[in-house]
Every structure is written in structure tokens, then in C-alpha cells.
């Protein structure tokens, strides 16, 4: 592997993937504060971990290398100066209002000798009862006296797809929709800058977490070595897609077109990959509810460094066939087109598949109608139990960040 990152398609045989095994951060979810942390329900942690381990084992049995974000991040902090820098940055972005309290938290984190344990603690969050002698000193802390946390947990982190995205040989280190998820991108920043696996070859960055407009990895799909698809959604701004496109074209990563899919700002859709994923050279899953409202814009580079944006006036099938240079494409509808089944199974991520090779995917076992439609279309399925994992509103694609895919030859 000459480059540590190589993702020029959604369907090339998957060789290396990054996951995050759910941890104590899920145990820190509370009913009164679910909306603040972007959750609708509270998963049962131990069962969620069993389901996630099953997911990881399926990938390993397919000879896919499974790396964990928490291990990579911990290994990035072996240099004491970098470790101190990480702690300072983490605390600075943790919405702590009192300077005295910031210093106490830094002392607490510095006392954790093991780097992996340090990473786990930063993900889990810090309750007020954990800090000896905690007292509210700022007006904000006094007003929120009933709130139990000094630093919020990061329960969304097991959806590793979102805080950064791999594109070609580069990464999009994202600016997240919510402040509660923005801190997740700190881990990607340190992994790609300081982990020996990635630091030896400078990884091109096509978006930066310090940008002012939001974009998330669930909206970023690599359709081919020439074409990207990016969703304009609840989590991704149209302005971000323009920035991303300009950066990708400037850095000459090989892509010559970005297709912007306007799917609307809805919690139930959230990201493009919750309603649309690629499962084979000419086959896609789709949630039928978006088809009537979907707008597609093509973005191409101009010779002067600017971009040309065109609204595509055709059916989605014809647009995809044109840009993927196929005679036709097949849309496999969530719920097999039945309105009730589609709504139910899309909520349970029936359209959110992880393709591990052309025509072979990982799906939640619970979406029986959609899974049967995929089988009828000739797709090979690997089933993951998702009774608890799905409560976070994400499926197998959401839970995985491909780092290396084999290039397609067809």
C-alpha cells in the first residue's frame, strides 16, 4: 500500500476500515438531554457492543483489516508535547466557562497515564461528581446547576463516517453540524497528523474542521474515480460543497465532477447515505420518498480555477448512468416501494448499506422487506443485528470509515 488512504469508489473491495466500538459515552446518555446530544433513544450499551463486535467480526472474516479510532488516536499521542497539545485543545473546545475549572480538568486528564484510557475518557465525557471539590464558578455553570456534566459525552462517535471522510488519497476533515459533534473531529486531526501510519506520507486535506460552514461524511460519497456525490442536507451546507469541490479540483486527486444532491433539511433523512447508497457498478439503494423532491446539480472545474454549476434536468437514473458511463442503472427502493415499509425501514437505516465488494453489502437484519429487494436484485447480503445500534440513527455505512479500497478495474 503506497498510500495509507485509497478510496476511489463506494464499491471497490474493502481492505482497511476504521470503526469505533461504543463505550461509556452511551452510558452517559440521559432522557432529559437526548436532543442536545442528537439522540432519539438510549441504546443498551452491553448489547450495542455485542452487535458492534459482530459487525467487526463479519468484516474480519472477509479479510478486511479493522482499525479502531480509539487505538489510532491513543497511538498518536506518544510524544509528550503532542499529548499536552491534545489535552489543551480538547479542554479549550469543551465549552467550559471557568478558567479555574479548565485547569482542574487538565490536571485530571494529565493524571491518566495510559493514552488509550485518556482517549476513552475524553469520549465518555466528565460528570461533575467525578471532579473532586467541583463548585460552579461561572454564571453559566450556576444557571445550569442541574446539568450533570462538566464535559458532554460523544455518543455519536460510533458513526465514524461523519467526522471525516476519505476521498481518493485524501481526507475531508469536517466541520460538523452540531457543537456536540465538532469535538469528534479532533481525533481525526491528530490521527492524520501524528500517527506513524499516516504521518509518513502527508495526507492531502480537501476540507478543514476550522471552516465556517458545515459538512459531514454521511453526505460524501465516492461514486467513481471521477465522480463524487455530496448531499445538501440537514447536516451539510451548499456553500461547503462548493469549497470542497474547488479544493478537490485544485489538488488534482483525479475527480472531475461533484454531483450535489439536494435532499432537504429533515431529521429523518439527515445525510445522503441514509437515503441513498451504491451497492454495485450500476445499482443503488434509495428511499422512494426523496425521489420526487430530489434536485441534482453538477459541479465541474473551469480552466481559471473557478467552478461551473449546472442543474441537471433529467431523471436520477439517467443522471447516474450518464456520469458513471453506464447504459442504465437500477434503483432498489427501500421497503421495495411499499410506502409503510419504506418509511419504517428507512428509519431503521434500510438504505444505509456498507458495500464491501461490488454486489456485496453489510445490512441490518431487521429490514426484511428492503433486504429481500436487494437479494432479488442479485446483491449478496451479510447481516448484522441492529436492535440497539440503530437507536443512534445510523447503519453499517454510518458506522464505518473505509481507509483503503482496491481500485476497480471495470
C-alpha atoms as one frame of an Amber mdcrd trajectory, in Angstrom:
protein
   0.000   0.000   0.000   1.923   3.011  -1.247  -0.582   5.500   0.165  -2.234
   4.970   3.554  -5.591   6.121   2.145  -7.036   4.911  -1.140 -10.791   5.316
  -1.690 -11.767   5.907  -5.313 -15.184   4.237  -5.164 -18.013   3.191  -2.855
 -17.835  -0.426  -4.012 -14.173  -1.387  -4.527 -13.126  -4.408  -2.402 -12.694
  -3.066   1.117  -9.282  -3.801   2.646  -8.956  -1.479   5.666 -11.694   0.185
   7.697 -11.830   2.331  10.828 -14.502   1.751  13.472 -15.231   2.992  16.980
 -16.577   0.440  19.441 -19.317   2.111  21.505 -18.171   2.818  25.055 -19.080
   4.599  28.252 -20.279   7.612  26.295 -23.523   5.710  25.611 -23.811   5.026
  29.335 -23.770   8.785  29.884 -26.904   9.408  27.799 -29.840  10.778  29.826
 -33.508  11.133  28.754 -33.698  14.858  29.509 -30.685  15.696  27.327 -31.087
  13.407  24.300 -31.871  16.235  21.878 -28.737  18.119  22.983 -26.680  15.038
  22.065 -28.614  14.297  18.816 -30.164  11.057  20.066 -33.798   9.913  19.992
 -33.389   6.972  22.374 -30.916   5.323  24.768 -29.203   2.162  23.478 -28.428
  -0.667  25.906 -24.626  -0.369  25.939 -23.664  -4.003  26.518 -25.949  -5.243
  23.744 -24.811  -2.449  21.411 -21.210  -3.563  21.991 -22.112  -7.186  21.172
 -23.783  -6.057  17.949 -20.796  -3.876  17.056 -18.370  -6.745  17.752 -20.468
  -8.947  15.456 -20.198  -6.266  12.772 -16.402  -6.095  13.167 -16.116  -9.891
  13.061 -18.070 -10.059   9.793 -15.534  -7.671   8.270 -12.541  -9.600   9.639
 -13.937 -12.868   8.233 -13.891 -11.131   4.850 -10.149 -10.464   5.424 -10.746
  -6.764   5.988  -8.330  -5.064   8.376 -10.315  -3.462  11.206  -8.720  -0.496
  12.969 -10.263   1.335  15.900 -10.347   5.116  16.132  -9.619   4.976  19.865
  -6.445   2.917  19.292  -5.221   5.135  16.455  -5.864   8.293  18.465  -4.081
   6.892  21.510  -1.065   5.888  19.420  -0.922   9.434  18.043  -0.127  10.866
  21.488   3.154   9.068  22.285   5.083  12.321  22.047   4.604  14.207  25.333
   4.348  17.615  23.636   1.658  16.326  21.267  -0.204  14.727  24.175  -0.147
  18.015  26.110  -1.291  19.866  22.987  -4.179  17.425  22.575  -5.354  17.873
  26.168  -5.159  21.662  25.893  -7.114  21.649  22.639  -9.720  19.204  23.936
 -10.363  21.301  27.044 -10.405  24.542  25.038 -13.202  23.146  22.828 -15.200
  21.564  25.659 -17.401  24.608  26.443 -16.033  25.055  29.966 -16.668  28.656
  31.040 -14.480  28.951  34.134 -10.694  29.173  33.688 -10.176  27.573  37.108
 -12.367  24.646  36.094 -10.444  24.246  32.831  -7.208  23.917  34.808  -8.751
  21.316  37.134  -9.925  19.256  34.176  -6.462  19.448  32.586  -4.924  18.147
  35.812  -7.432  15.295  35.884  -6.705  14.304  32.272  -2.932  14.605  32.678
  -3.116  12.154  35.580  -4.375   9.451  33.207  -1.076   7.808  32.266  -2.283
   5.440  29.545  -3.036   7.199  26.242  -5.808   4.804  25.249  -7.504   5.368
  28.620  -7.116   9.111  28.081  -8.871   8.872  24.718 -11.657   6.737  26.218
 -12.202   9.311  28.959 -12.354  12.237  26.545 -15.002  10.365  24.537 -17.037
   9.355  27.599 -17.244  12.901  28.980 -16.776  14.085  32.569 -19.513  14.243
  35.167 -19.364  16.890  37.874 -19.285  14.198  40.553 -16.014  12.864  39.089
 -14.101  16.062  39.794 -13.077  16.372  43.430 -14.238  19.620  45.005 -16.272
  20.781  41.980 -18.070  24.097  42.515 -19.945  26.246  39.998 -17.912  29.421
  39.482 -19.224  30.961  36.257 -22.720  32.363  35.759 -23.336  29.783  33.013
 -22.414  26.936  35.364 -24.669  28.349  38.081 -27.593  28.649  35.670 -27.028
  25.041  34.547 -26.573  23.796  38.110 -28.806  20.752  37.476 -26.823  19.666
  34.416 -24.637  16.720  35.499 -21.718  17.123  33.092 -18.649  19.328  33.020
 -17.894  17.968  29.540 -20.552  16.290  27.398 -20.072  12.706  26.195 -19.671
  11.929  22.480 -22.296   9.201  21.917 -22.392   9.733  18.127 -18.755   8.761
  17.649 -19.508   5.147  16.738 -20.714   6.657  13.470 -17.125   7.108  12.291
 -18.264   8.035   8.788 -19.182  11.588   9.700 -16.371  13.481  11.403 -14.093
  12.989   8.429 -14.384  11.334   5.042 -11.809   9.613   2.860 -11.784  10.825
  -0.742  -9.223   9.387  -3.142  -5.884   9.599  -1.335  -7.081  12.482   0.833
  -9.413  13.332   3.678 -12.196  15.793   4.282 -11.747  16.758   7.953 -15.204
  18.057   8.563 -16.847  20.994  10.296 -19.809  19.377  11.984 -23.434  20.466
  12.138 -23.539  20.446  15.933 -21.087  21.650  18.561 -21.563  18.357  20.373
 -20.038  16.533  17.374 -17.439  19.119  16.370 -15.105  17.848  19.105 -15.122
  14.425  17.431 -13.017  15.819  14.600 -10.113  16.474  16.991  -9.312  12.753
  16.874  -9.055  12.762  13.088  -6.833  15.821  13.223  -4.317  14.047  15.476
  -4.530  10.647  13.771  -3.682  12.005  10.327  -1.073  14.470  11.554   0.771
  12.309  14.103   0.024   8.594  13.788   3.038   6.926  12.120   0.806   5.063
   9.677  -0.375   8.359   8.169   2.247  10.939   9.136   4.941   9.309   6.999
   3.029  10.283   3.864   1.350  13.654   4.113  -2.355  13.036   3.562  -3.947
  15.716   1.349  -6.736  17.597   3.131  -9.685  18.715   0.987 -11.695  20.257
   3.834 -10.710  21.526   7.267 -12.528  21.448  10.591 -11.816  25.161  11.041
 -14.001  26.106   8.077 -17.105  28.133   8.946 -19.705  26.077   7.055 -20.767
  22.556   7.926 -20.249  19.279   6.106 -20.453  15.675   7.323 -19.155  12.391
   5.941 -22.576  10.779   5.655 -23.198  13.247   2.837 -19.935  12.459   0.998
 -19.994   9.511  -1.427 -17.278   8.469  -3.891 -19.214   7.150  -6.887 -16.188
   6.534  -9.116 -12.590   7.641  -9.621 -14.021  10.655 -11.487 -17.273  11.498
  -9.713 -18.299  12.366  -6.152 -21.814  12.786  -4.792 -22.420  15.158  -1.869
 -25.748  15.734  -0.155 -27.169  19.152   0.641 -28.945  18.128   3.826 -29.719
  18.903   7.448 -26.001  18.447   8.154 -24.247  19.844   5.049 -24.423  23.359
   3.550 -24.418  24.049  -0.190 -21.532  26.518   0.407 -19.434  23.697   1.878
 -19.869  21.628  -1.276 -18.528  24.480  -3.395 -15.470  24.763  -1.123 -14.939
  21.005  -1.195 -15.226  20.847  -4.974 -12.730  23.670  -5.510 -10.233  22.031
  -3.151 -10.590  18.622  -4.785 -10.120  20.023  -8.271  -7.154  22.168  -7.170
  -5.373  19.254  -5.502  -5.734  17.105  -8.647  -6.970  13.983  -6.873  -8.394
  12.690 -10.157 -12.023  13.720  -9.730 -13.560  15.938 -12.392 -17.159  16.218
 -11.201 -19.130  16.635  -7.993 -22.852  15.884  -8.046 -24.719  17.851  -5.368
 -27.920  16.088  -4.240 -30.402  18.419  -2.572 -32.364  16.102  -0.256 -33.795
  18.795   2.057 -33.221  19.531   5.719 -35.015  16.719   7.546 -34.024  14.843
  10.700 -35.489  11.628   9.263 -33.141  11.872   6.251 -30.206  13.586   7.991
 -27.498  12.513   5.496 -27.452  11.461   1.860 -26.309   7.955   2.834 -29.433
   7.449   4.954 -31.497   7.549   1.750 -29.033   6.572  -0.998 -26.048   4.206
  -1.209 -24.178   2.473  -4.019 -24.176  -1.338  -3.906 -22.811  -2.379  -7.327
 -21.446  -0.872 -10.528 -24.958   0.008 -11.675 -27.155  -0.485  -8.605 -28.155
   1.876  -5.791 -30.421   1.736  -2.771 -32.788   4.669  -2.450 -35.585   5.806
  -0.173 -38.541   6.468  -2.519 -39.713   9.481  -0.504 -36.828  11.625  -1.777
 -37.255  10.840  -5.468 -39.968  13.388  -6.223 -38.234  16.266  -4.436 -34.616
  15.484  -5.329 -32.619  18.118  -7.219 -29.185  17.310  -8.659 -26.518  19.849
  -9.608 -23.254  19.031 -11.379 -20.114  20.946 -10.429 -17.131  20.892 -12.763
 -13.794  22.730 -12.805 -13.134  25.660 -15.139  -9.719  26.475 -16.550  -9.392
  29.633 -14.423  -9.680  27.727 -11.124 -13.366  28.536 -10.687 -16.242  26.060
 -10.971 -19.198  25.633 -13.299 -22.529  24.643 -11.701 -25.366  23.176 -13.775
 -28.776  21.977 -12.660 -29.330  18.514 -14.133 -32.709  18.284 -15.849 -33.280
  14.533 -16.079 -34.323  11.515 -14.036 -31.935  10.322 -11.338 -31.372   7.040
 -13.184 -30.330   8.849 -16.353 -28.105  11.311 -14.478 -26.270   8.496 -12.694
 -25.952   6.435 -15.880 -24.501   9.437 -17.729 -21.875  10.303 -15.127 -20.924
   6.686 -14.399 -20.822   5.897 -18.131 -23.335   3.061 -17.837 -26.097   2.105
 -20.241 -28.538   2.190 -17.319 -28.681   1.973 -13.543 -31.130   0.249 -11.198
 -32.608   1.948  -8.133 -33.510  -0.565  -5.405 -36.175   1.097  -3.315 -36.243
   0.907   0.466 -39.285  -1.087   1.546 -39.450  -2.473  -2.015 -41.589   0.560
  -2.879 -44.272  -0.064  -0.221 -44.891   3.271   1.481 -45.333   1.943   5.032
 -42.412  -0.481   4.809 -40.221   2.191   3.216 -40.862   4.715   5.994 -40.313
   2.146   8.739 -37.201   0.575   7.272 -35.629   3.866   6.228 -35.964   4.973
   9.883 -34.051   1.778  10.703 -31.437   2.506   8.015 -32.613   0.075   5.386
 -30.948   2.212   2.693 -27.704   2.625   4.645 -25.585  -0.256   3.372 -21.823
  -0.774   3.588 -20.586  -2.202   0.296 -17.527  -4.395   0.862 -17.128  -5.528
  -2.769 -19.142  -4.989  -5.966 -22.553  -6.511  -5.347 -21.833  -7.480  -1.717
 -23.032  -5.436   1.255 -23.488  -5.401   5.028 -27.031  -4.626   6.237 -29.097
  -4.672   9.429 -31.059  -7.933   9.646 -34.224  -6.144  10.821 -35.021  -4.522
   7.444 -36.567  -7.649   5.981 -38.530  -6.089   3.101 -35.629  -3.987   1.795
 -33.188  -6.865   2.262 -35.391  -9.144   0.178 -35.487  -6.489  -2.578 -31.680
  -6.332  -2.518 -31.459 -10.121  -2.814 -33.878 -10.094  -5.763 -31.586  -7.565
  -7.445 -28.687 -10.023  -7.131 -26.925  -8.402  -4.172 -25.135 -10.653  -1.650
 -26.047  -9.725   1.934 -24.141 -10.007   5.210 -26.454  -9.468   8.169 -25.735
  -7.543  11.382 -28.156  -7.491  14.344 -29.023  -3.842  14.914 -31.609  -3.675
  17.668 -29.513  -1.313  19.823 -27.048   0.220  17.359 -29.895   1.542  15.216
 -31.194   3.668  18.119 -28.460   6.172  17.280 -29.986   6.625  13.792 -27.245
   5.079  11.687 -26.498   1.895   9.771 -23.449  -0.088   8.592 -22.162   2.676
   6.287 -22.512   5.250   9.068 -20.518   3.029  11.432 -17.548   2.538   9.104
 -14.830   4.702   7.605 -13.020   2.951   4.721  -9.336   3.790   4.652  -8.330
   1.523   1.770 -10.333   0.061  -1.096  -8.897  -1.761  -4.083  -9.261   0.237
  -7.286 -11.901  -1.011  -9.691 -10.703  -2.445 -12.980 -14.028  -2.402 -14.824
